């Protein structure tokens, strides 16, 4: 009986180790994806601001041409 219990304890410890390693790997993936998402969102914001600036400059240029 004792050996069965000890064997079960070892199996549980091995399974626990495996799941802790998986969790650690998953957390690393999540951290990397968060960084990547933040970079992409920053790129989108930068391009949107650039587009807005270009559109505003075009509007000013168009108004100046109309005024001539």
C-alpha positions as CSV (number, residue, x, y, z in Angstrom):
1,X,0.0,0.0,0.0
2,X,2.8,2.4,0.9
3,X,4.5,1.9,-2.4
4,X,1.3,2.6,-4.3
5,X,0.9,5.9,-2.5
6,X,4.5,6.8,-3.0
7,X,4.2,6.0,-6.7
8,X,1.0,8.1,-7.0
9,X,2.8,11.0,-5.3
10,X,5.6,10.8,-7.8
11,X,3.2,10.8,-10.7
12,X,1.4,13.8,-9.3
13,X,4.7,15.7,-8.8
14,X,5.7,14.9,-12.4
15,X,2.4,16.0,-13.7
16,X,2.6,19.2,-11.6
17,X,6.0,19.9,-13.0
18,X,4.8,19.4,-16.6
19,X,1.8,21.8,-16.1
20,X,3.9,24.4,-14.4
21,X,6.3,24.3,-17.4
22,X,3.4,24.6,-19.8
23,X,2.0,27.6,-17.8
24,X,5.4,29.3,-17.9
25,X,5.6,28.8,-21.7
26,X,2.1,30.1,-22.2
27,X,2.8,33.2,-20.1
28,X,5.9,33.9,-22.2
29,X,3.7,33.6,-25.4
30,X,1.1,36.0,-23.9
31,X,3.8,38.5,-22.9
32,X,5.3,38.4,-26.4
33,X,1.9,38.7,-28.1
34,X,1.0,41.7,-25.9
35,X,4.2,43.4,-26.9
36,X,3.5,42.7,-30.6
37,X,-0.1,43.9,-30.3
38,X,1.1,47.1,-28.6
39,X,3.6,47.7,-31.4
40,X,1.0,47.2,-34.1
41,X,-1.5,49.5,-32.3
42,X,1.3,52.1,-32.1
43,X,1.9,51.8,-35.8
44,X,-1.8,52.2,-36.6
45,X,-2.0,55.3,-34.4
46,X,1.1,56.8,-36.0
47,X,-0.2,56.1,-39.5
48,X,-3.6,57.5,-38.7
49,X,-2.0,60.7,-37.4
50,X,0.1,61.0,-40.5
51,X,-2.9,60.4,-42.7
52,X,-4.8,63.1,-40.9
53,X,-1.9,65.6,-41.2
54,X,-1.6,64.8,-45.0
55,X,-5.4,65.3,-45.4
56,X,-5.3,68.6,-43.6
57,X,-2.4,69.8,-45.7
58,X,-4.2,68.8,-48.8
59,X,-7.3,70.7,-47.7
60,X,-5.2,73.9,-47.0
61,X,-3.5,73.5,-50.4
62,X,-6.9,73.0,-52.2
63,X,-8.3,76.1,-50.5
64,X,-5.3,78.1,-51.5
65,X,-5.7,77.0,-55.1
66,X,-9.4,77.9,-55.1
67,X,-8.6,81.3,-53.7
68,X,-6.3,82.1,-56.6
